[in-house]
Every structure is written in C-alpha cells, then in structure tokens.
Amino acid sequence: MARTIAILACETKRTFDSSECPPYHARAMANPLLDHASPGDLADFGQALDTEGKIQDFKRLLEIIEADLAEVPAQLVPAQWRTAPVRIKLEFSWADSSKEIPALTGQIKASVAALCQRCLEPCEIDVETELNVALLRESSQLKTAESGFSDFEVWELEEDAVRPLDIVEEALIMALPLSPLHMSRDLCGPLADNVVQKKTGTVRPFADLKSQMSK
C-alpha cells in the first residue's frame, strides 16, 4: 500500500518537478516485417503494413545484385545502391468465409542496380510486383485453394510461421528481369553495339537465378 501511495505521489508531482521521479523508458516498437507469426493470426488481426525498407535489408537480394555488379569497375558502381528504397504495402486477411485459408495482398516497389545487358554498364531498373497469394502449408489446403480460389496464387509455406520480410524478398527476386536494360538505348555506354560478342560465356546472376527457380 505504501508503495502504491509513493507511485501516485510521484505521478502527481511529475508536472512540478520531474527530477524526483525515476526515468521512464518506453518499450521499443517491434518491426512487423521482422516478426515471425502464424498466417492465421495475422489474418485474424487484419495486419496491414505500409512502410519503406532498403535494398540492404534483404540479404539474398543484396547478394544477387552484388554478384551482378561484380563485373563492373568499382568507379562505375552507383555509390548508394544498397540504400535504395523499397516501398512495401501488405495486408493479411482471410480468402474464405470459413477462415481456413489466410491470404496476403499488396504491392512492392524498388529501384535496383543492375548490369545492363546491352552495354555492360550499371543501370537502375524499377521493379514492381503485386501480391495476391494464399498462404498454405498442408497439402489438403493446397488442393482446396487451387480448385476454389483461382484468384489467388498459392504460396506454399515451409513452416507454420511466416516473416513478412521473407515473402517480400522472395517476391522481389522473382520480379527481377532476366535481362536488365537501360530504359533507353541512348543511356547505354559505347559497348552497346558489341554486346552480343562481349557477353558470350559471361555469367548473368539474374538470368541464372530465374533458371534455377524454374527447375
């Protein structure tokens, strides 16, 4: 009781002399992109995200871009490409009225540094993809979704919990073009006319990744 009275007295006096009260440390807000959670729980809550990340937040994507730019002289590589923005809008919900199939819809936009396949110099490409997926794990759910929810792409889960950042990263990787190019040929470097001869036998990470994922 004495402890309670002391706390109340402290709160009352805070306005007049805050130095007599112990400091208050607010709990840091969690980043929902990084939290692991059940798709069902996210759907029940109606979790919505409208945020901005950076290319460097996505480890696998970062490695792919680094491999692509490894062929470029260091002085030509854009200095700030790792901190390029990634705009993210996501919303979890239920695809069905019986609440058996969690769904995720949203949009992802990013500016990605790449190696132009026409002139072999760095270029910046805009990557944009939309999500409209059913998040499922059990094979029985997969069959139901494929037959009755044609509006959704089935996203098969390896675990019971998901981390939104991983889904965003996977979607970005799948959206990378097989052959990145400058928006206009006028922006290409002097090697553009000889690209066919120069590119023979050269490794292209974006294309190689697409090939591996389609097997």
URFEN-V525196 format. One record per pair of residues at least 4 apart in sequence whose ideal C-beta (glycine too) atoms are under 8 Angstrom apart, sorted by the first residue. I is the first residue (numbers start at 1). GAP is how many residues later the second one is. Records with the same first field share a line. If there is no record, write none. Layout:
I: GAP  GAP
This chain:
1: 4
2: 4
3: 4
4: 4
5: 4
6: 4
7: 4
8: 4
9: 4
10: 4  10  11  12
11: 10
13: 4  7  8
14: 4  7
30: 4  5
31: 4
32: 15  17  132
33: 16  18  20  55  130  131  132  135
34: 129  131
35: 128  129
36: 125  126  127
37: 4  5  10  124  125  126
38: 4  122  123  124
39: 4  53  63  65  96  118  123
40: 4  59  62
41: 4
42: 5  50  60  120
43: 4  49  50  51  56  59  60
44: 55
45: 47
46: 45  46  47
47: 43  44  45
48: 42  43  44
49: 39  40  41  42  57  115
50: 38  39
51: 37
52: 33  34  35  36
53: 4  5  32  33  35  112  115
54: 28  29  30  31  32
55: 6  7  10  26  27  28  29  31  55  57
56: 6  26  27
57: 29  108
58: 4  28  107  110  111  114
59: 4  110
60: 4  109  113
61: 4  51  108  111  112
62: 4  20
63: 4
64: 4  109  112  141  142  145
65: 4  16  47  48  49
66: 4
67: 136  138
68: 45  46  47  112  136  137  138
69: 8  12  44  45  46  53
71: 44  49  131  132
72: 4  5  43  48  49  50
73: 4
76: 45  46
77: 4  36  45
78: 35  44  46
80: 4
81: 31  32  43
84: 26  27  28  29  40
85: 25  26
86: 22  23  24  82  86
87: 20  21  22  23
88: 18  19  20  80
89: 17  18  19
90: 14  15  16  41  74  78
91: 13  14  15
92: 10  11  12
93: 9  10  11  12
94: 5  6  7  8  9
95: 6  7  8  39  50  54  57
96: 4  5  52  53
100: 41  44
101: 33  34  35  40  43  44  48  51
102: 32  33  34
103: 29  30  31  32  49
104: 27  28  29  31  51  63
105: 25  26  27  28
106: 24  25
107: 21  22  23  24
108: 19  20  21  22  23  60  63  64  67
109: 17  18  19
110: 16  17  18  62
111: 13  14  15  16
112: 12  13  14  15  60  64
113: 9  10  11
114: 8  9  10  11  62  63  66  92
115: 5  6  7  8  65  89
116: 4  5  6  7  64  65  66  72  73
117: 62  63  64  78  82  87
118: 63  64  67  70  74  77
119: 63  69  70  71  72  73  76
120: 69  71  75  78  79
121: 67  68  70
123: 57  58  59  60  64
125: 52  55  56
127: 45  48  49  50
128: 47
129: 42  43  45  46
131: 36  40
132: 19  20  21
133: 19  20  21  22  34
134: 11  15  18  19  20  21
135: 20  22  27
136: 5  6  9  18  19  20  21
137: 4  19  20  21  22  23
138: 4
139: 4
140: 4
141: 4
142: 4  12  14
143: 4
144: 4  5
145: 4  7  9
146: 4  8
155: 12
157: 5
162: 4  5
163: 4
164: 4
165: 4
166: 4
167: 4
168: 4
169: 4
170: 4
171: 4
172: 4
173: 36  40
174: 39
176: 4  30  33  34
177: 4  29
178: 28  29  32
179: 25  27  28
180: 26
182: 5  6
183: 4
184: 4
185: 7
188: 4
191: 4  7
194: 4
195: 4
196: 4
198: 4
199: 5
203: 5
204: 4
205: 4
206: 4
207: 4
208: 4
209: 4
210: 4
211: 4
